[in-house]
Amino acid sequence: MHTILIVEDETKLQEVLAVALENMGYTCVTAGSAESALQALQEHEIHLVLSDLRLPGLSGRDLLSRLFAVATFLWCGSQKSRQQPAEEERQRQMR
């Protein structure tokens, strides 16, 4: 069976996603941060990573750059983050 890593800092959303995917037959591993996700990737065979864009510590974008060669990566974020990715990137670079 395929294993999905869910990277989401909002616990309730993380749980809802995991239950829904498990009900569809997938095995789920959850992480509340990009750093935890990187650790989970070392401990589990992951087939798909589902991640939020806005995470504490490393962002979802930072996680993507580290995962690009390792796993399939799917962005999941709020409507605002999908509408304004260029603005978010500009603000992140100004920090």
Protein Blocks (a to p, Z undefined) as FASTA:
>chain_A
ZZdddddfblklmmmmmmmmmmnopacdddfbfklmmmmmmmpccfbdcddfbdghjafk
lmmmmmmmmpccdddddfklmmmmmmmmmmmmmZZ
